[in-house]
Amino acid sequence: MRDIRIAAAQFESRDADKGYNLQRIEQLAAQAAAQGAEIVSFHECCITGYTFLQTLSEEELRALAEAVPDGPSTQRLIGISQRLGLAILAGLIECDGPRLHNSYVAVSPDGFVAKFRKLHPFIHPALTPGDQYVLFELSGVRCSILICYDNNLVENPRIVALHGAEVVFAPHVTGGLPSPMPGRGTIDHKLWHNRHRDPVPLRLEFQGPKGRGWLMRWLPARAFENGLYYVFSNMVGVDHDTIKPGGAMIIDPFGEVLAESAALDDDVAVALCTPEKLELCSGRRYIRARRPDLYAKLCEPLPPGKRPVTEPGWRLYGTK
């Protein structure tokens, strides 16, 4: 790794409006570049919109999907990257023959770099889970990607760390959702729409257990325990029927927040990531101390007839 400035973005994407969303991606990427960023990361399915996908038929979902890297959105991202001179990561629905995936692509001024397919999709039954991790070099940094729910399973960041990742890009659409946890739940739409006249009530929601307070329970631990830089991007504002709290941030291998956005609007957070922390952090020592001979239980197959089940909490405890 080398010294590099990386940006995490947040913006209010529009459902099924690829033109608008790509325009905002370009504008925020330009904002990140003006602050010296060499890489900028956007949220899950930021090109297509996310939560509304659950309302679509399979045919409607397929109509939104594109090939990667030859589809128009990936090619547009490459053009933006070339004009602005920085790498860009963004999410969309990918079609690969009959299969549909919740995918995330990385491009640079040199062209397409990598794609990752979400391992634990749940927003639509027609989405096929990804079946592999991705490791790639971007701007002189060894990178990986884990999308939203993928980060909830501690095995995933550990495995990409073992494969040599230095930076994990973690695009999300999360927060402000039904939950049995104290203080969590949805955010009143009125607070969002009144945020310029009276920002304090919404800020308290975004910073409390519905947003940042919940993230701080686990997100820094993923960086700390594995010795990784974590780049968290998230949607802000109206997402179908909920309000998302943004909170884009970059976390270092000590689990410290280097930069974050507290904006009640579209924004980017930019941080300088340096190589020495990777050597000094505790997570790298913990990895060297592992006892794989004791971990056979982790690799046991599921019992006959059982399969992995991805259960988002908002479906279990919400009204859907």
Secondary structure, DSSP 8 states (H G I E B T S, - for coil): ---EEEEEEE----TT-HHHHHHHHHHHHHHHHHTT-SEEE--TTTTT-SGGGGGS-HHHHHHH-B-TTTSHHHHHHHHHHHHHTSEEEEEEEEEETTEEEEEEEEEETTEEEEEEE-SS--S-TTB-------EEEETTEEEEE--GGGGGSTHHHHHHHHTT-SEEEEE---SS---SSTT-----HHHHHTTTT--HHHHHHHHTTTTHHHHTTTHHHHHHHHT-EEEEE--EEEETTEEEE---EEE-TTS-EEEE---SSSEEEEEEE-THHHHHSHHHHHHHT--GGG-GGGG----TT-------HHHHHS--
